[in-house]
Amino acid sequence: MTEIPAIAAVCIDQPLPQLDKLFDYRVPEDLAGRVRPGCRVKVRFGRRKVSGYVIALKPSTDFEGKLLWLSELVSPEPVVTPEIARLARAVADRYAGTLTDVLRLAVPERRVKVESEPRGEALPVAAPPSDHWKRYIAGDAFLRALRETKSPKAVWSALPGEDWPARLAEAAAATAASGRGAVLVVPDQTDLDRLDAALAAVLGPDRHVTLSAQLGPTKRYRSFLKAARGDVRIVAGTRAAAFAPVERLGLVAIWDDGDESHVDRHAPYPHAREVLLTRADLADAACLVGGRSRTPQAQLLVETRWAVSMTAPRDEIRRASPRIVPVGDESDLERDPSGGTARLPTVAWEAARSALAKDRPVLVQVPRRGYVPAVSCQRCRTRAACPNCSGPLRLTGARRAPVCGWCGTVAAGFRCAECGGNRMRAVIIGAERTVEELAQAFPDHPVVESTGVNRLGRAPAGAAVVVATPGVEPPAPDGYGAVLLLDTWALLTRAELIASEEALRRWMNAVALARHDGTAVVVADGGLAVVQALMRWDPAWFAARELQDRAELGFPPVMKFAALTGPNGEPEKLAADLPSDLGAEAIGPMPVDERTERLLLRVRRRDGAALAAMLAKATADRANAKAEPVRIQIDPREIA
């Protein structure tokens, strides 16, 4: 008779860094055989009873003291599979976090009734033939490798107008046809809805589930359990779906990895791309990093030969791309003198008019929502500041007094603190004001707005103008006849490392919605590298250029960065506790506000794991000493 392991190694639900380890408990005889790795339990810890997960069962312990008994089996459902336990530990180590924090991101809240629902069985999936991947160099080979149970890894730059949800669904189908599972991660719910529909069309019904916060706790837990029980092989979702417990994982994929939505807002702030890359390594699974643009992080995967670059040949790009016209350099100004000063240059106005005359919609991308989100003094150009808190003033309507964007104070009697001027000028024009302007320019056509606050699902049919902020541009049924990119300087002049990279990503996502015979006008100097990359539809070239520049300057992803944020003086104290042989270079500290500062640490990329481990240890030591907490973020999106 096989001896049942009598010791449970438990991860307790306590986020304190000094408790980031497994604690051994004895399994009572009445629970033996019911307690399994991954199930929820309650244990006695100190004077309290706390929740936890059984990570492993074993016959003995190294603990020399008296072991306590498991107090309660909350649920026999194994929600933390061995693969997810290893992944969560690896992610915690990479980001100087705790296993508890990562499991909170990975495992949704329990719903008792859902656990009593009957189990299902994974339905067979056939991989339908697809010629679309043949448009890309190595695309057909990638799909064939998935069908043959291999694990290819690729960075995919999608063509303009590409039906990317269908392509991801085809990759998932090829993986499932080989008897393996797939995890697909997208930035937001709108993208997930499109991918959900594509998966249903390609796979058939009841062969996949979606995971996102917008499902609600019951539906989300039901989808999670279907994956954990093996009822489905394909999971699609937003960033937390990167941890979905899929059996026999064969493929992980992420779309638009440069989108900030992929970074979790909760400790330890992991990026879904890095979670999936870690998972691909641990599970020996295929990986697909896709998007219209390309991040330097994705390009690094290509240059280190971890992945292959999957792009279309130039003739395919020419066939799929709209005509992309820059307005802003000297030759443009000779043809169109208004191009340097007019918000809607003649070239852009004519492109819009031509599209509307053909009964086609026009997309106008502007950087900010609101009416006039930033104003300055008309006389000296100093930023208009609130007299109460010095916050930025903004206009919310044509005949309204300026309002503070921080405290809400109405600054009716504005007077510049620098020169005493009492007149304002617009620094940035928002989407609301743009709608007003375009309604006057095109009075015979509807002009609608799509922003994060009021997002359109689809563009109106026929001749209409859609004003949208980046990331919420609605697709048009047959593509836009014209796409206009206005106020590009607002993106390009941001004091951020990723300003140009982010500008190109936003522009390409908008231009990709144009018809192949349409026109895109970018109001920017055509001599800029970022504009050249857009015109040539060559994100790989721009990503390689960015990567080289950052290597020369010692910036990520070539170098590993960590951001320490906390009360004044505390980040410096934490940094001082790190071993000197690590070679960490401190940058800063820089003030965040009157009481808080931010310190950056920089090490060589190969020393990133050591930096994270030492930061985790230093954090635990400080917690034991009851020092002020310092927030640690590995690979911060912004280093400014």
Secondary structure, DSSP 8 states (H G I E B T S, - for coil): ------EEEEEES---GGG-S-EEEE--GGGTTT--TT-EEEEEETTEEEEEEEEEEES-----S---BEEEEEE----S-HHHHHHHHHHHHHTT--HHHHHHHHS----HHHHTS-------------SGGGGSTTHHHHHHHHHTT---EEEEE--TT--HHHHHHHHHHHHHHTT-EEEEE-SSHHHHHHHHHHHHHHH-TTSEEEE-GGG-HHHHHHHHHHHHTTS-SEEEESGGGGG---TTEEEEEEE-TTSGGGB-SSTT--BHHHHHHHHHHHHT-EEEEEESS--HHHHHHHHTTSSEEE---HHHHHHH--EEEE--SHHHHHH-GGGGT-SS-HHHHHHHHHHHHTT--EEEE-S--SSB-EEEETTT--B-B-TTT--BEEB-STT---EETTT--B-TT---TTT----EEEEE--HHHHHHHHHHHSTTS-EEEE-SSS--SS--SSS-EEEE-TT-----TT-EEEEEE--THHHHT-SSTTHHHHHHHHHHHHHTTEEEEEEEEE-S-TTSHHHHHHHHT-HHHHHHHHHHHHHHHT-TTTEEEEEEEEETTHHHHHHHTS-GGG--EEEEEEESSSSEEEEEEEEEGGGHHHHHHHHHHHHHHHHHTT----EEEES-S---
